[in-house]
Amino acid sequence: MECRDILVKLREDKGLSQQELADRLFVTRQAVSRWERGEAVPSSDLLKELSKLFDVSINTILGSPRRLICQSCGMPLTDDIMGRDADGGINQDYCKWCYDGGAYLQSCTMEEMIDFCVNVMVKEQGADREKARIYLQDFIPKLERWKKA
């Protein structure tokens, strides 16, 4: 689905007219109409506001152009499992099990995160423990949370 189709669906699902959406975002109805016709895309600031209003990620509004993964544990992210910032908005970088309310939920080391993820992969996916560990020892350090460590 394209951004224009997604915006129409989200607006209609929320029961808003183009004018009502425009009023909430402090833009003109014509701007909303241009987005919905695919003639323009909302600015990054407006995408953030739309994300909050519709409670979906910016990635979803844009038609999921990239695959999002948690930058702490590496889990694929969908809108329903994304963490939340302190203001309640969706955080597109972390899952709700790693990050909520603007803070990490567990204070663990990278090695402890790898151990946890190995156990999940073995239990949930039937992965080989040693292959999972080798994979995660290469993968986890590349995630944003651990790059800083």
N, C-alpha and C positions, 0 to 999 in steps of 0.2 A: 504494500500500500504506500502511496506517496504522501508527503507532508500535507498537501492540500486536502486529500481525502480523510486523513487522520484528524485534521483540525475540524472539519465539518462533523465527523462522527463524535468527537469529544464534546464539541459545543452542543450538538443536538442531544446527546446522552445526558448532558447537564441541564437540558431544558432552557438553553439560552438562545436568544435571537442574536443576529450579528450586532445589532445596536447595543444589546445588553453586554455582550462580550467586549465590545469597543469601549463602553462606559467603564467597565471594570479595569481595563488596561490603560485608560486615558489616551486612546487613539481614536481615529475616525472609523465609522462603519465602512467607509471605502477601503481603508487599510485591511480590515478583516476580510472584506470581499476579495481584495487582490490576493491575499494569502490563500483563500479557499478556491480561487480560480487558478492558482499556481503561477501567478504573475510576479509574486514576490514571496520572500520568506521573512518571518519576524526576526528582528535583531536579536543578538544574544541576550540582552537584558529582558526583552519581551519573551523569549523562549524560557527564561528562568521563571518569569511570572506565570506563563502558561503551564509550566511544569507544576508549580505550586497549586494553581487553580484547579487543574484537572487531576492532580495527584498521580502523575506519570513522569517518567524520566524524559529529559530533552531528547535522548536517543530514540525513544518511542515516538515522540512528536515528529522527529525527522525521518521516520520510517525505518528505524533500526539500521542505520548505515554501517554500524560497527558492532562487533560482538563484545559485550562488556563482561569483565571478570572482576571478582573481588580482589582488590589490591593488597589484601592481607592473607587470604587462604587460597585464592585462585578459583573459587567456585564461579561458574557462569551466572551472570546476574540477569534477573527479570524484574519488572517493576514491583512485583509482590514480595520480593525478598531483599530489596535494597535497603541499606541502612538509612538513618535519618540524621540530619544535622540538628544543632541545638535549637534552631527556629522551627523544627518540625518538617522542613523541606526534605525531599529525597536527596540522598547522597549517592551519586552514580559511581562512586569508587569502591564502596564496601557493601558486603552483605549485612543483614540485620543481626547475624550471629557474631560478627566481628566488631561492628560499629553501630552505636545508637546514641542519640542525644548529643552528638558532636564529640563523642569520645570512644576510644577502643573499649570493648567489653571485657577483654581478657588482657592481663599484663603478663605476657609470656615471651619467651625468647623465640628466635627464629627456629631453633632446633626443636623446641616444644611444639611449635606450630607444625613443623614437618612431621613429627611423631604423631600428632593428632590426625593430620591429613592422611598419613600412611594407613592408620587404623581405619579411617572412614573408607578409603579406597579398597582395602582388603575386605571389610565387612559388607559394604554396599555394592561394590562392583566386582568382587571376586578377584581383585588384582593380586598378582604375585607380590609379596611383601618386599622382597629385595629390589625388584624392578621399579616398584612404586617409590621406594626410598631414593633410588638413583635419580629417577625422573624429578621428584620433588626437590632434591638437593640442588639440582640445576635450575629448576623453575622458580621456586619460592624467592630466592635472593633477587630475582629480577622484578618482583612486585614493588610498587611504590613504598609501602610500609617498611619493607626490609632493605631497600636501597639506602635508606638514611641510617640504618643500624651499623 
